[in-house]
Each structure stands twice: as structure tokens, then as C-alpha cells.
């Protein structure tokens, strides 16, 4: 007799999501994680123009709640 396959969870596996979330919280709370977070804000001078351009493009594409944008957000 064959094993029954696990139930279909649709878009994701809740057990895998919980394992990931637990590992992520553990890493963020660790000394190594805290160092990575602290060092993540350091930007080399040669990277600044690319980051500024990416931020500009992201803001241009972002949905806005401002009435002057002509975009009515779905609620």
C-alpha cells in the first residue's frame, strides 16, 4: 500500500513557512544577524547614484493615495 500524499496547501506550505519564519527570527536576533543589519546600511559612494535612480523609479511606479495622482486605490 502506498503512502497518502500530504494535503494540498494551495499557494504555500504552512509548515515550511513556519520553519522559515523561525529560522529568520533566530538569525535576526543573533550577533551575526545584528551585524548584517547594521552593515546593510553602509553604501559605497559609487553605489549611491544607482540607488537614487532605483528609488526614483520605484516611487514613480508606486501606488499613491494622493487624490492628484489620478489613481484610485482599491480598498
Beta strands, then each sheet from edge to edge (+ up, - down):
end
